[in-house]
Amino acid sequence: MKPRLIFYCQHSLGMGHLVRSLALCDALTASFDVTLLNGGRWPDSFARPRDIRVVDLSPIGMAEDASIFSLDGLAIDDAMALRRAAIEANVMDRRPDAVLIELYPFGRKKFRAEIERLIDLSHSAVIASSVRDILVNNRHDQQRHDDRAAAALDERFDCVIVHTDPDFARLEESFRPSRPLATPILYSGFVTPTHGAPPAERRRGVVVSAGGGIVGRDLYEVAIAAAPTVRAATGHETTIVAGPFLPAEDFDAVCDAAQAAGVTVIRQTPNLYAMLLSASVSISQCGYNSALDLLRSGAPAIVVPFVRERETEQIDRARRLSARRFVRLIEPGSLSPDLLAAETIRLAGSPPRCGSGCLNMDGGEQSRRILAGLVEARAGAGGRVGAQ
């Protein structure tokens, strides 16, 4: 029988972490019996994977002040108690040979107690941290945070798997503990979902998106204001993919403005990548998955990264992509309908770009190889793999 792996994923703000985690789980099923502990809301447009055992923990969200709250309306202590009980029950039932934990200990500090309990109960399992290409690194106590994370890694983890091409970004650029990290840092390449073949040709149209949409309203409203100018100059219509997490009142406001401007709004799509394959221009933020969809689709792209005090990874990623001429960057503070319209018109006649060919996009498969190798090595040294 296959060794058992538990993947812990807590997504609070959008759905990027969940999308990447599902793509990783899909690749990992070739070697593992996979259980996904899902700590956030499951988007309505997401199909439940057939080959992955999904356990929905009591869902937790995060407010703008970084406080956490129950998405089921429970007292936070009650929600956390339910989560801990579910985690303990699943670890005792599955007895994992490997545990993969998304972002911790680089983030998810508020979930430390349940994550540490997961590790404690997993006994002889291989413990690995799964992180994206770029970490947030502008905390007021950044050095203390990095040192605390490094100590946790060296004490509790067998490796860190960084889901990027090291030619694009390296962990040490956004993580700088005071002493060298002893835990191995392994690069998998970027993680992308598996999609079907592209269509034969592109259709005319501008696609506007902002990931899950929870912080997309400002971008959508500027794109709506720019749409009549773009249509007059290029003939291209604009479609907004609002996202499942755009608040209802924001969605209604965007729909009202869009109707007046002749812009189409759809709530969500099961495959944004397929839409980008046939788009003349993409306008989006610059989260991990959005950036990879742009690179793989080749759509001429404008990115307006989401930035706030503790969320800087999108602007870092956007500037790196812009420096390689993969995207056109509009700094968030410069965004206006006139500027967005001008940049969209300028890109509308551009041929499809190809940015993915010079970056490693095999992150799912490489992550599988890394973890399978570690579990095999642990078994060879007297550990347990696939035991009843």
C-alpha positions as CSV (number, residue, x, y, z in Angstrom):
1,M,0.0,0.0,0.0
2,K,1.1,3.6,-0.5
3,P,2.6,5.6,2.3
4,R,0.2,8.1,3.9
5,L,0.6,11.8,3.7
6,I,-1.3,14.6,5.5
7,F,-1.2,18.0,3.9
8,Y,-2.3,20.9,6.1
9,C,-3.5,24.0,4.3
10,Q,-4.9,27.1,6.0
11,H,-6.1,29.7,3.4
12,S,-7.6,32.8,5.0
13,L,-7.5,35.8,2.6
14,G,-8.0,34.3,-0.9
15,M,-7.8,31.0,-2.6
16,G,-4.2,31.0,-3.9
17,H,-2.8,28.7,-1.2
18,L,-5.7,26.2,-1.7
19,V,-5.1,26.2,-5.5
20,R,-1.4,25.5,-5.1
21,S,-2.1,22.9,-2.4
22,L,-4.6,21.0,-4.6
23,A,-2.2,21.0,-7.5
24,L,0.5,19.6,-5.1
25,C,-1.9,17.0,-3.8
26,D,-2.8,15.9,-7.3
27,A,0.9,15.2,-8.1
28,L,1.5,13.6,-4.7
29,T,-1.2,10.9,-5.2
30,A,1.1,9.1,-7.6
31,S,3.2,8.1,-4.6
32,F,1.0,8.7,-1.5
33,D,-2.4,8.2,0.0
34,V,-3.2,11.9,0.5
35,T,-5.4,13.6,3.1
36,L,-5.9,17.3,2.8
37,L,-6.7,19.2,6.0
38,N,-8.6,22.2,4.6
39,G,-8.8,25.1,7.0
40,G,-10.6,27.7,4.9
41,R,-13.8,28.0,2.8
42,W,-14.1,25.7,-0.1
43,P,-15.1,27.7,-3.2
44,D,-18.3,26.6,-4.9
45,S,-16.6,26.4,-8.3
46,F,-14.0,23.9,-7.0
47,A,-14.8,20.3,-7.7
48,R,-13.9,17.9,-4.9
49,P,-10.9,15.8,-6.0
50,R,-11.6,12.1,-6.4
51,D,-8.2,10.8,-5.4
52,I,-7.7,13.0,-2.4
53,R,-9.3,12.6,1.0
54,V,-10.4,16.2,1.9
55,V,-11.2,16.9,5.6
56,D,-12.9,20.3,6.1
57,L,-11.8,21.8,9.4
58,S,-14.1,24.5,10.9
59,P,-13.3,27.3,8.5
60,I,-11.3,30.3,9.8
61,G,-11.0,33.7,8.1
62,M,-8.7,36.7,8.7
63,A,-9.8,40.3,9.1
64,E,-7.8,43.3,7.9
65,D,-6.3,43.8,11.3
66,A,-4.9,40.2,11.1
67,S,-7.3,38.9,13.7
68,I,-8.9,35.5,13.0
69,F,-12.6,34.7,13.1
70,S,-14.9,31.7,12.5
71,L,-16.6,31.7,9.1
72,D,-19.3,29.6,10.6
73,G,-20.2,32.3,13.1
74,L,-18.8,30.3,16.1
75,A,-16.8,31.8,19.0
76,I,-13.2,31.5,17.9
77,D,-12.2,29.3,20.8
78,D,-15.0,26.9,20.0
79,A,-14.0,26.8,16.3
80,M,-10.4,26.1,17.2
81,A,-11.4,23.3,19.6
82,L,-13.4,21.7,16.8
83,R,-10.4,22.0,14.5
84,R,-8.0,20.5,17.0
85,A,-10.3,17.6,17.6
86,A,-10.6,16.9,13.9
87,I,-6.8,17.1,13.4
88,E,-6.1,14.7,16.2
89,A,-8.7,12.2,15.0
90,N,-7.4,12.2,11.5
91,V,-3.7,11.8,12.6
92,M,-4.6,8.9,14.8
93,D,-6.7,7.3,12.1
94,R,-4.2,7.9,9.2
95,R,-0.9,7.5,11.1
96,P,1.0,9.5,8.4
97,D,4.4,8.7,7.0
98,A,4.8,12.3,5.8
99,V,3.2,15.6,6.9
100,L,3.4,18.6,4.5
101,I,2.5,21.9,6.1
102,E,1.7,24.9,4.0
103,L,3.6,28.1,5.0
104,Y,4.3,27.3,8.7
105,P,6.6,28.3,10.4
106,F,7.1,31.2,8.1
107,G,3.5,32.2,8.7
108,R,0.3,30.9,10.3
109,K,1.5,31.9,13.8
110,K,-2.1,32.1,15.0
111,F,-2.5,28.4,14.1
112,R,0.7,27.3,15.9
113,A,-1.0,25.3,18.6
114,E,-2.8,23.0,16.2
115,I,0.1,22.7,13.8
116,E,2.5,21.8,16.6
117,R,0.0,19.2,17.8
118,L,-0.2,17.7,14.3
119,I,3.6,17.4,14.3
120,D,3.7,15.9,17.8
121,L,1.2,13.3,17.0
122,S,2.9,12.3,13.7
123,H,5.8,10.7,15.5
124,S,8.2,9.1,13.0
125,A,6.7,10.9,9.9
126,V,8.8,13.1,7.6
127,I,7.8,16.7,8.3
128,A,8.2,19.2,5.5
129,S,7.3,22.9,5.1
130,S,5.7,23.9,1.8
131,V,6.2,27.6,0.8
132,R,5.6,29.7,-2.3
133,D,8.3,31.7,-4.2
134,I,8.3,34.9,-2.1
135,L,7.6,35.4,1.6
136,V,6.3,38.6,3.3
137,N,9.3,40.2,4.9
138,N,8.3,43.6,6.2
139,R,7.0,42.8,9.7
140,H,7.8,45.2,12.4
141,D,9.6,42.4,14.2
142,Q,10.9,40.7,11.1
143,Q,14.3,39.6,12.5
144,R,12.7,38.1,15.6
145,H,10.1,36.4,13.4
146,D,12.8,34.9,11.1
147,D,14.8,33.7,14.0
148,R,11.8,32.1,15.6
149,A,10.9,30.4,12.3
150,A,14.5,29.1,11.8
151,A,14.5,27.6,15.3
152,A,11.3,25.8,14.7
153,L,12.5,24.5,11.3
154,D,15.8,23.2,12.8
155,E,14.0,21.6,15.7
156,R,10.9,20.0,14.0
157,F,11.3,19.8,10.2
158,D,13.1,17.5,7.8
159,C,13.1,20.0,5.0
160,V,11.6,23.1,3.4
161,I,10.2,22.7,-0.1
162,V,10.2,26.1,-1.9
163,H,7.8,26.1,-4.9
164,T,9.8,28.3,-7.3
165,D,12.6,28.3,-9.8
166,P,15.7,29.4,-7.9
167,D,16.6,31.5,-10.9
168,F,13.5,33.6,-10.3
169,A,13.5,33.8,-6.5
170,R,15.4,32.3,-3.6
171,L,14.3,31.8,-0.1
172,E,17.2,33.8,1.4
173,E,16.0,36.9,-0.4
174,S,12.9,37.1,1.8
175,F,14.0,35.0,4.8
176,R,17.1,36.1,6.7
177,P,17.6,34.5,10.1
178,S,20.5,35.6,12.3
179,R,22.2,32.2,12.0
180,P,22.4,29.8,9.0
181,L,19.5,27.4,8.7
182,A,20.5,23.8,9.2
183,T,17.3,22.4,7.7
184,P,17.7,21.6,4.0
185,I,16.1,24.0,1.5
186,L,14.9,22.3,-1.6
187,Y,13.5,24.0,-4.7
188,S,10.7,22.2,-6.6
189,G,10.0,24.6,-9.4
190,F,6.6,26.4,-9.7
191,V,3.5,24.3,-9.0
192,T,0.8,24.5,-11.6
193,P,-2.5,22.6,-12.0
194,T,-2.9,20.3,-15.0
195,H,-5.0,21.8,-17.8
196,G,-6.1,20.7,-21.2
197,A,-4.8,21.7,-24.6
198,P,-5.1,25.4,-25.7
199,P,-7.7,26.5,-28.2
200,A,-6.7,26.9,-31.9
201,E,-6.8,30.7,-31.8
202,R,-7.4,33.6,-29.6
203,R,-10.7,35.5,-29.4
204,R,-10.9,39.2,-28.9
205,G,-11.5,40.3,-25.4
206,V,-10.1,41.7,-22.1
207,V,-10.3,39.5,-19.0
208,V,-10.1,41.1,-15.6
209,S,-9.5,39.0,-12.5
210,A,-8.3,39.2,-8.9
211,G,-7.9,35.7,-7.7
212,G,-10.6,34.9,-5.2
213,G,-11.8,38.5,-5.4
214,I,-11.9,39.3,-1.8
215,V,-9.8,42.5,-2.4
216,G,-10.6,42.9,-6.1
217,R,-13.3,45.7,-6.1
218,D,-11.0,48.6,-6.6
219,L,-9.4,47.0,-9.7
220,Y,-12.7,46.0,-11.1
221,E,-14.1,49.5,-10.8
222,V,-11.1,51.1,-12.6
223,A,-11.3,48.4,-15.3
224,I,-15.0,49.2,-15.8
225,A,-14.3,52.9,-16.1
226,A,-11.6,52.2,-18.7
227,A,-13.7,49.7,-20.7
228,P,-15.6,52.2,-23.0
229,T,-12.3,53.8,-24.1
230,V,-10.8,50.4,-24.8
231,R,-13.8,49.3,-26.7
232,A,-13.8,52.4,-28.9
233,A,-10.1,52.0,-29.7
234,T,-9.9,48.2,-30.2
235,G,-13.3,46.8,-30.4
236,H,-12.5,44.5,-27.5
237,E,-15.2,43.8,-24.9
238,T,-14.3,43.5,-21.2
239,T,-15.2,40.5,-19.0
240,I,-14.7,40.6,-15.2
241,V,-14.3,37.4,-13.3
242,A,-15.3,38.6,-9.9
243,G,-14.2,35.6,-7.8
244,P,-16.0,33.5,-5.2
245,F,-14.9,35.5,-2.2
246,L,-15.8,39.1,-3.5
247,P,-18.2,40.2,-0.8
248,A,-21.8,40.2,-1.9
249,E,-22.3,44.0,-1.5
250,D,-19.1,44.6,-3.6
251,F,-20.3,42.1,-6.2
252,D,-23.6,44.0,-6.5
253,A,-21.9,47.3,-6.8
254,V,-19.5,46.0,-9.5
255,C,-22.4,44.5,-11.4
256,D,-24.3,47.8,-11.3
257,A,-21.4,49.8,-12.6
258,A,-20.6,47.1,-15.3
259,Q,-24.1,47.1,-16.6
260,A,-24.0,50.9,-17.2
261,A,-20.6,50.5,-19.0
262,G,-21.5,47.5,-21.1
263,V,-19.1,45.2,-19.3
264,T,-19.8,41.5,-18.6
265,V,-19.4,40.2,-15.1
266,I,-19.3,36.5,-14.1
267,R,-19.0,35.4,-10.5
268,Q,-16.4,32.7,-11.0
269,T,-15.0,30.2,-13.5
270,P,-13.7,26.7,-12.9
271,N,-10.7,27.4,-15.2
272,L,-9.4,30.9,-15.5
273,Y,-6.4,29.6,-17.3
274,A,-8.7,28.5,-20.2
275,M,-10.1,32.0,-20.4
276,L,-6.6,33.5,-20.5
277,L,-5.6,31.3,-23.4
278,S,-8.2,33.0,-25.5
279,A,-7.8,36.5,-24.1
280,S,-6.4,39.4,-26.0
281,V,-5.3,41.2,-22.8
282,S,-5.4,40.1,-19.2
283,I,-5.7,42.6,-16.3
284,S,-5.1,41.1,-12.9
285,Q,-3.4,41.3,-9.5
286,C,-0.2,39.2,-9.2
287,G,-0.7,36.4,-6.8
288,Y,1.3,33.2,-7.2
289,N,-1.3,31.3,-9.2
290,S,-2.4,34.3,-11.3
291,A,1.2,34.9,-12.3
292,L,1.7,31.3,-13.4
293,D,-1.6,31.3,-15.4
294,L,-0.3,34.4,-17.2
295,L,3.1,32.9,-17.9
296,R,1.6,29.6,-19.1
297,S,-1.2,31.1,-21.2
298,G,1.0,33.7,-22.9
299,A,-1.7,36.3,-22.6
300,P,-0.4,39.9,-23.0
301,A,-0.7,41.0,-19.3
302,I,-1.1,44.0,-17.2
303,V,-0.7,43.4,-13.4
304,V,-1.7,45.7,-10.6
305,P,-0.5,43.9,-7.5
306,F,-2.4,43.9,-4.3
307,V,-0.4,45.6,-1.5
308,R,-1.0,46.5,2.1
309,E,1.2,46.8,5.1
310,R,1.8,43.1,5.7
311,E,1.1,41.9,2.1
312,T,4.1,42.7,-0.1
313,E,4.8,39.5,-2.0
314,Q,2.7,40.5,-5.0
315,I,4.6,43.7,-5.7
316,D,7.9,41.8,-5.3
317,R,6.7,39.1,-7.8
318,A,5.3,41.7,-10.2
319,R,8.5,43.7,-10.3
320,R,10.5,40.5,-11.0
321,L,8.1,39.5,-13.8
322,S,8.2,43.1,-15.2
323,A,12.0,43.1,-15.2
324,R,11.9,40.0,-17.4
325,R,9.3,41.7,-19.7
326,F,6.7,39.0,-19.0
327,V,4.1,41.5,-17.8
328,R,3.4,45.2,-17.8
329,L,3.4,46.5,-14.3
330,I,1.2,49.3,-13.0
331,E,2.2,50.3,-9.5
332,P,-1.0,50.3,-7.3
333,G,-0.7,53.9,-6.4
334,S,-0.6,54.9,-10.1
335,L,-3.7,53.1,-11.2
336,S,-6.3,55.2,-13.0
337,P,-8.9,54.6,-15.7
338,D,-6.9,56.6,-18.2
339,L,-3.7,54.8,-17.5
340,L,-5.3,51.4,-17.6
341,A,-7.1,52.1,-20.8
342,A,-3.9,53.4,-22.5
343,E,-1.9,50.3,-21.4
344,T,-4.6,47.9,-22.5
345,I,-4.9,49.6,-25.9
346,R,-1.1,49.4,-26.3
347,L,-1.0,45.7,-25.5
348,A,-4.2,44.7,-27.4
349,G,-2.3,44.1,-30.6
350,S,0.5,42.2,-29.0
351,P,1.2,38.5,-30.0
352,P,0.9,35.9,-27.3
353,R,3.9,35.8,-25.0
354,C,5.8,32.7,-23.8
355,G,7.2,33.2,-20.4
356,S,7.0,29.7,-18.9
357,G,9.6,28.1,-21.2
358,C,12.5,29.6,-19.3
359,L,11.3,28.8,-15.8
360,N,10.9,25.4,-14.1
361,M,7.1,24.6,-14.0
362,D,7.5,21.0,-12.8
363,G,7.0,21.8,-9.1
364,G,4.3,19.2,-8.4
365,E,6.3,16.3,-9.7
366,Q,9.5,17.4,-8.2
367,S,7.8,17.8,-4.8
368,R,6.5,14.3,-5.1
369,R,10.0,13.0,-5.8
370,I,11.5,14.9,-2.8
371,L,8.9,13.6,-0.4
372,A,8.9,10.0,-1.7
373,G,12.7,9.9,-1.4
374,L,12.6,11.2,2.1
375,V,10.0,8.6,3.2
376,E,11.9,5.8,1.5
377,A,15.1,6.9,3.3
378,R,13.3,7.0,6.6
379,A,11.9,3.5,6.0
380,G,15.4,2.2,5.1
381,A,16.7,3.6,8.4
382,G,14.1,1.7,10.4
383,G,11.1,4.0,10.1
384,R,7.5,3.0,9.3
385,V,6.0,3.3,5.8
386,G,2.6,2.0,5.0
387,A,2.2,0.2,8.3
388,Q,-1.3,-0.7,9.5
